[in-house]
Amino acid sequence: MKNKHYPRMIAIIICSFCMVSQMSAQQFSTKFGKVTDDEVSMTTYAPDTAANAVILFKNGTTMYDLLANDFKITYVVETKIKVLKSEGTEYANIQIPYYSNERNPQTKEIVSQIEAIAYNMENGQVVKTKMKKEYIFRERLSDKYMQVKFSIPSVKAGTVIEYKYKIQSDFYYQLKDWEIQDEIPVMSSNYDITIPEYFKFNFEMRGASSIKTDRKEVPMSLSAGGQVIRCNASNITFQANDIPALKGDDYIWCPDDYKSQIIFELSALDFGAGGYRSFTTSWEKIDELLLEDEDFGKLLKMKNPLQDEMNALNISSLSTDQKIAVLFRFLKSKISWNEKYGLYGMDIKKSIKSGTANNAELNFILISMLREAGIRAYPVVLSRRNLGIIPYTHPSINKINTFVVGIENSDSTRVYLDGSVEDGFINTLPPVLLTDRARIISTTKGDKWVDLSAIGRNIFRSTINATIDSEGNIKGDRSISAMGQNAANYRSHFKAAKDSTEYIEKREEKFDIKMLSYSQEGMRAFSPEVKESFTFTKASSASGDFLYINPIIFAHIDENPFIQEKRQLPVDFSYPYSVRMANVFIIPEGYQIEELPKSQMLKMDNKGGDCTYRVVGSGNRIQVSYVFNIYRTLFTSEEYPMLKNFWGAISDKSSEMIVLKKTAQ
């Protein structure tokens, strides 16, 4: 029998073939300064029609030079972008970070030879607009980094932009990574690097993209002191085409961890005749480097700078937990966090005098205070979650960017604190620090790796006792207890409001209720728990003899955020947590239970999470129990369908109604 869908299938295949053929027939140039009519007239990118812009090419060249008898690295980067929609004009705003240490200006990077051009089709002609030098700005990002900023003019939907720049770096032993993938599609990525035989680099290709690699030995000439040095070199090229966009969202901390990219690591320097030096390192060696550093290890030995004032606190009779809390509150009353993270301490005296410091400086002082109080404390170094994962197998001090304080409790358990804690408590760190890879820096033996992703108990409990009147109006009392990260979230929202009146109004608007009374405990305290109680009213639906009541009232999940069919990136929650709600309703006289939502238990595989929803009615009383647990923070892209179905089922369940029917008189 002839398949009735056959003509449609043939049409789809022909259409797809035509789209690919059209892309192939279009003329694209990978040379800087050459733009084709097809590039300027291009209106969409067939493999990703939703893209706001597409990188037509990104070319990189890296070479070693000898200047002033020292090696330098020169990077040249050329990029061409087609702006497809007005939202894509943001890609005309360019930032180029580079190393420029205020304290050590001898070792640096220099950004130069910046060119940028915009191409537009006007009256059938390609009009070229070159960026003027006055559009280029430099600004300091930190004590170690600057950045060049420029915005290419005359950019709109349809514009082709291209720009190039050169970076000359003194860091001949450290090659920059080459990023192949971006948050918009990339049609062509090409990287060419030539490395003299003296430098032994390993490289790693990450990501899902197919990357063509070619390596060959070539002669190289270097000039030193008027003499020409001839040596061999490795020329390596990397080439990739049609790389899909990889854009982050609220459910991934660092999309760069999953980008297609080339990562280089120096293994050795070999100048022959005994001039060999291995750069293969270990985490134990990095521990030693940090302990010997004057801006890190030296500060771990400093005398408590707040000793006299601390002695007046009279904490000797307190428990260890109480001492930790008292000392932290005292420290934060003297020095506030400046909202910056760091690994090293610069000037502790200056921080105390100014009353503000980064988290590292606060942590160095906290360690000195704890040790003076007889409490063992030490730094636990890490990479913030939005800056990437620390690699176990490729030790590098450059992958570490801050630390928290590990504290030995009286029962030999370990707890954690950080100077950036504003709304949390002991073991309730800001989520950006809750990495599963952190390392203790101390001279003691044993395993130094620790997991900070699930150090606290993050529990939310809610109970409601409510009555329903004959009009379907609900009046109830709600009591809340929030611990750990849940308490921190409550404090954050409470402090963000102008006053308690505004906070209450926002809660009323969010849940469509009216609060009749309100009280709270712990909203501004350094404590493990926040409590909240209020009386509320809420209207429900009524139709004829029926009342329709949503028994959840304050939904934990009211919609499914996971609506994509597929997902490239994993889903990375901030922390594991539990939600427990118990609601009791007294139905009005003259009504009976017509229908109740069915009880259900949902469970994810591999101990990902579960949710139990129970509704039981007896006489004039309805009891609702809702228990939700998320046990893991990371779910792979392969687990995404499971996660999507789990969240969708809970969302659907949260919208089901109790139906009450008026009894015959």
N, C-alpha and C positions, 0 to 999 in steps of 0.2 A: 504493500500500500504506500502511496506517495505521502511523505511527511508534509502536513499542511504548513509547518513552520519553515520549510526548506527555503522558499523565496526570501523570507525575512533574514534568515541566517546568512544567505549569500549576499544580501544587501549590506549587512553589518560588516562582513569580511571585506567586501569591496570598499566600503567607506573607510574602514581602518587602514586598508592598504593605500588608499588615496591620501590619507592624512600623513602617513609615513613617507610616501613618495613625494608629497608636496614639501615636507621638511627637507628631504634629501635634495630636491631640485633647487631649493633656495640657496643662494650664495652667501656664505658666511666667511668672514676673514678673522684669522687669529693673529694678525699683525697689528701692532699699535699704530694708530694714525690712519688706518685704512678702514673705512666704513662703507658697506655696500648698500645699494638701494633696497635690497630685500630686508636688511637689518632695520633700516629706518621705517619701512612701510609695514613691518611685522606688527600684527595686532593681537596675536595670541600664541601661546606655546602649547602645541598639541598634547604632549605627554602630561601636562598639568595646566588645564584651562583656567583653574582658579588662581594661578600665580599672579601676584601683583607686579612682579618683575622677574627677569631671568638673567643669570650671569652667562653671557655669550662665550667668554673665555676668561680664564685666570692663568697667567703665565708667571712663573718664578724662575729666576736664575741666581745661583749662589756660587761665589768664587772666593778662593783664598788669595791674599796678597801679602807681600812683605813691605811694610812701610816703617821708616825709622827703626830698622832692624828688629821689628816685631811683627808677628802675624796679625792680620786683620781679616775679617770676613765682610764681603760686600754682597748685600741682597738687593736684587732689582725685582720689583713686583709690578705687573701690568694687569689691569682689570677692565673689562668692557661689560656693561650692563644695559639691557633693554628694559625701559620702564613701560609696562603694559597698561597699568591703571594708575589713577591719581594717587592711590595709597602707596604706590611704589616709588613715589618721588623722595621718600625718606632715605632711599639708598644713594642719593646724591650728597648726603651728609656723611663725611668720612672722618674717622678717628684712627690715628696711628700711634699707639703707645711705644715709648722707647725708654731705655735705661739712662738715667741722669741723676747720680747720687750727689746730694748736696754736701755730704760729709767727705766724699772721696771723688772729686771731679776728674781724677787722672784716668780712671777706667770708665768708659762711657760708650754711648751710641749716638750717631749723628744721622738725622733724616734730612735728605737734600734732593735736588733735582725733581721737584714735584711738578707734574704737568697734569692738567685736567681739561677736558673738552666735552662740550655738549653738541649733539647733532640733531637738528629738527628738519622735517620736511615742510617747506613753506612755498606755496604756489608752484608745486611740482619740482622744486629745487631743494637740494640738501644745504642747509645753512649751518655753518660751523661757528660755535661760540667758545673761545678759549678763556679759561679762568685767569683772572689777573692776580698778581702776587698779594694784593691787599686783602684777598679773601682767605689767606692762610694765617692761622693763629697758632700760638703755642701756649700751653698752660700746664701748670704743675698738678699732678695727680696725688703725689705723696712725696716723702723725703727722698725716694729712690726713683720715681718715675715721672716723666713728662709725657705729653701727647701733642701731636700735631692735629689740628682740626681745620677742615675747610668744607665749604658748601659749593658745589658746582652750580653756576647760575643757568637760567633759561631752561630749567628742567620741568617737564610736564608729562602727562600720559602720551606715549609715543616717542619720547626722546631716547636716543642712544647716548650713554655717557661712557667715557673711558678716562682712566687716570693711571699714572705711574709714579713711582717714587723709588729712591735708593736709600738703604740703611747701611752705614758703615759701623761695624761693631768691633770692639776690643776683645770680645769674648770668643776667641778663636777655638776654645775648647768646648763651646756649648752652641750647638746648632739649633736654630728655631724649628719648631714643628711646621710641617706644611699641611694646611687644612684643605682637603679636597671638597668636602661637603659643606653646605651653608644652609641658612634658613630659607633661602629661595633656591629654585633649581639651578643647576650648573650644566651647561651644554658641553664645555670642554675645560679640563684642568690639565696643565702641563708644568712639570717641574724638572729643572736641569741643575744638577749640583756636581761640582768637580772638587775632589778632596785630595790634597797631597798625600803621598805615601807615609808621611810621618804621623798622620792622624788615623787612628783605628776606631772607626765608628760602627756600632751595630744600629740597624734600623728596624722598626716594627711597623707593619701596615695594619691599621685598625679599621673597623667598620665593615659594612656589607657590600660596598661597591667593588666592582671588578677593576683592578689597577694593573696596567701593563708596565712591566719594569724591564729596563735594559741597562746592562752594566758592561763597561769596557775599560781597558787600561789605555791611557793616553800620556804623551810626554807633556811636561810642564816646565816653564822657565820662571824663576823668581829672581828679583833683583835685590841684593843686599850689600850696602856699603860700596856701591860702584861695581860689584861683581855679579855675574849671572850664575845662579844656581839652577842646575838642571836636575829634575827628578821625575819620577813616575807619579801618576795620579789616577784615581778612579773617577770616571765620569758615569754618573747614574742618572737615568731619566725615568720619570713616572708620568703616566698618561692615563686619563680616565675620561669617559664621555657619558653624557645623559645621566647625571647623578641627581636623584630626586631630592627635594627639599627636606630638611630635617629641622623642624621648628619646635621649640620648647613650649610648655604650657604649665598650668598650675599643678600638674601631677608629675613633674620631673624636675629634680633639683638642678642637674647640670647636663644639658643635652650634649655638650662637648665630649663627654665621656663615651658617647656612642657615635660620634661623627667618623666618617671615613677620613683618615689622615695618616701622615707619615711622621713617625716619632724617632728622633735620633738620640743615641746615647754614646758618649765617648767611653771606649774601653781601655785605650792606652795611647801614649805618645812614644814613638820609636824613632830616635835620631841616629841609631846605630852606635857602635863603639862604646857601649855602656850607657848610652843615653836613652834607656828604656824606662818608662814609668807607667805602671798600671793605674788606671782610674776605676777599675772595677771595685766597687765599694760594697759595704754591707750596712745594715741598719745599726749594728753594734758600733761601727766606725762613725756613723752619723751621731749616735748618742754621745760619743767621745767629743766630736767637734762642737756640739752644742754645750756640753759641760765645760769646755775650755774657752768658749766665746765670752768676751768681757761684757757683752750686752745681753747675755743669757745666763751662762753658768756662774759668772761672777756675782750676778744679782741674787742668785740662790743662796749665796753665803753672806749677804748683807745683814747688818744689824737692823732690828725692827725700828723703822724711823718714827713710829708712833708709840714708842715704848712707854713714855711717861704718862700719856693720856690713857693708854690701855691699862696700866696698873691701877688706875682709879676706878676701873669697871668692877673690880672685886668678883672675879668669875671663878675663883678657886673651888667653890662649893658646888658648882653647876656640873651637870652631866656633860659628856663630850658633845652630844647633839646640841645642847643648850649653849655651850661655849662657842661652837661653830656659828650658830645663829646670831649670838650677841656680837661676836667679832665682825661678822660680815655686815650686820646692820650699822655698827660703829664705823667701819671703813667707808661704807657708802654714804654715811652722814658727813664725812670729811672730804671725800673725793667722789665726784660723780663721773659716770662713764660718758665719754665724748662721742659715743656711737661709732667708734672705729675699732677694728680688730687689728692685732699685731702679734708678732712672734717675739720681738725683742723689746727691751726697755731702753729708753733713750736717756731721760733725765728725771729720776725719781724725785729729787728735791724740787725741781721745777713743777712737777705734777702736783705735789703736795701744796706748794705755794699757790698755784693757780686754781686748785680745787677741781681739776678735771684731768682725765687720763684715758688712754686706750685700755682695752681689757687686759693686755699683757702686763702693763705697769701696775694695774690694780691687783692682778694675780701675784706678781712678785711680792708686793707688800703684804697681801693676805697670807702667803706662804710663810713669810717672816713672822707674822703675828701668831699664826697657828703653832709654829715650831716653838716660839717662846712660851706658849701656853702648854707645851708638852704634848702637842698633837702632831703626829707624823703627817707631812704633806709634801707633795712633789708635783712637778709639771707633767701633764699628759698632752703631748703634741698631736696635732691633727691638721687635716685640710677641711675648711668649711665646705659644707655639702654643695653649695652653689659654685664652688671653684674646682670641683673634681675629686675623684677617688685617689687615695694614696695607693700606689702600686706595691704590692708585697715583693714582687720579683725584680723590680727595677728601683732599688733604693736611690732616693734623690732628696737632698735637703731642700731643693727648690719646690718640692711638692707639699711642703709643710708651710702653713701660713699663720697659725695661732696655736694656743694651748689653753687647757682648762686646768683646774686644780683638783688633783686626786687626794683624798683625805682618808686616813685609816681611822675607823671608828673604834669605840671601846670594845666592841665584840669582834674585832679584826675584820669586819666587813669594810668595803671601800665605798665612799660616796664622793660626789663631784659637785663643784661650784665653779662659777666664773664671774668675773667682774662685770660682764655685760648683763647679768640677771637683773631685770627690773620688776617683772611681775611674777617670777617663779619662786623657787625655793631650793633647798638642798635636793639634788638629783632632778631638778626641774630646770634644765638649761634651755636657752633659746633653741628652737628646732634646727636652725642652721648648723648647730654644733653637734647634733645627735647622729654622728657618723658611726658606722659599724667598724671603722678602722682608726684607732687612735693608739698612741704608743707612750708608755711610761718612760720618762727620762730619769734614771737613777743609777747608782753604782751597784745595786743589788743584782743578784743572779736570778734566772728564771724567765718565764715567758713575759714579755713586755707588752704584748698586744692586748687591747681591751675593746670591747664592743659597747658603745654608748647609746645605741639605737633604742634600747628598751630598759633604761636604768631606773625609771620611775613608774609608779602606779598611777595611771591616768584614768580615773573612774568618774563617771557622772551618774548621780542618782536623783530620781525625781519621784515624788508621790503626790497624787491628787485625790482629794475627797470632794466630790461634787454632787449637786442635786440638779435635776432637770425639771423645769416647770411645764405646764400644759401647753405653753406657747413654743416650747423647744429651746428656751433660754437656759444656759448652763451657768450656775454659780458655784465656784469652788475655791478651795484653798490648796495652794501648791507649795511644797517644800523642796528645796534643791540643796544637794551637797556636791561640790565639784572639787576634785583632788588632782594634783599634778598639773599636767598641761591644760586640763579643762579649767582648773582654777586660774591659771595664768591667762587663759583666753578671756575669762570673765573679768579679771582685773583690767586687762588691756581695753576692752570695750567700755568698761565703767570709767576709766581714766580719760578715754577719748571724748566722752561726752562733756559738754560745757558744765553741766551740773546734774544732780540726780533726777531733776525734772525732765531734762532732755533725754537722759538714759531711759527713764520709764516710758516716755513718749515713743521712743524708737522701738522698745519692746512691744508696746501696744500695737504699733503699726505693723511690725513684722508678723505678729501672730493673730492680728485682727481681734483683739480683746480689749477690755477696759479694766484697769487695775483700780481696786477700791482701797487697798492698803498695801504697804510695801516696807520690808525691812531687810537688812543685809548684815553680814558679819565677815570680816576678813578681806574686804575689797582693797584696802590700802595697807595691808599687813604683810610682813615677810613671814609667811606661814604656809603649811601644806594644804590648807583647805579654805574654800569660800562657801558660805551658806547664804541662802536667799529664801525669803518667804513672802508670799503675797496672796491676797484675795482678788479674784477676778470674775468677770462675767463675759460670756460669749454667746452670740446668737447662732442658732442652727436653722436648718431648713424645715419647713412644715408645708404639707400639702394635703388638704382635706382631713381625713382621719389619721394621717401618718406624720410622724416626726422622723427626721433623718439626722443622726448624730455621728460625727467622726470621733471615735473613742480615743484617738491619739492626742488630739487637741494641739499639742506642741510637737510637731513632727520632727523626728531626727533626720529622716531622708524623705523629702517631699517630691524630689524629681531626680532622675538618673542623669548624672553629669557625663556618663560614658555613652555617647551617642554615635561615635564613629563606627563604621563597619569593621575596619581594621586599624591597627596601630603599629607604627614602627618602633616607638620607644616604649620602655617599660613604664609602669605606674609606680611612683615612689611616694608613699604617704609620709607624712611628717613624723608620726610615732604610732605605736599600737595603743588602742584605747578601748574602753568598755562604756556602754550606755545601758542603764537599767531604769525602767519606768514602770510604776505600778499605779493604775488609776482605778478608782471605785466610783460608780455612778448609782444614785438612787433615782429610779424613774418615777414620774408623777402618778398620782392616784388616777384611776380611770384609764390607764394605759397598760398594755402588755407587750412583751417582747415578740415581735413578728419575725425578725431575722437578725442573726449575728454574723459578723465576719468569721470565716472558718479559721481555726487555729492552724498554725503551720510552723515547721522548723526548716530553715534553709541553711545549707552548709557548703562552704567552698572546699575544694580538694587541697591536699598538702598542708592542712592546718592553716589555711589562709584566714578564715573567719567563719562566724556563724551568726544566725539570728533566730530567736524563738519568739513567736507571737501567739499569745493565748487569750481568748475571750470566753468567759464563762458567765452565764446568766442563771439566776435563781431567784424566783419571786420578783421582788421589786429592786433587786440588786444585780449590778453587772460589774464584774472584775476583769480588768485588762492588765496583762503582763507583757512587757516588751524588753527583751535582753539582746543586746548586740555586742559582738566582740570582733575586733580586727587584731589578729595576732602577729601578722607579718607586715613589714613596711614596704617591701619590694615585690612586685608582681611582673613577671616577664611579659613580653609582647605576645608570646604563645598562650599565656594565661588570661589575656585580655578578654576573650569571649566569655570565660567563666566569670570574671569580675563584672563585666557588663550585665550579664544575666542576673547575677546576685543582687546588684544594686537596683536593677529594673524591677525585680520581683518585690524587693522591700518597698520601693516607691509605690508600686501598684497596691501593695497590701496596706500602706499607710493612708490610702484614699478610700478604703472600703468603709461602708456605713453600717451603724446599728439602725435598724428600722423598728420603731415603736408604733403600735396600732391602738387607736382609741377603742375601748371596749364598749359593747352595747349597754345602754342604760336600762 
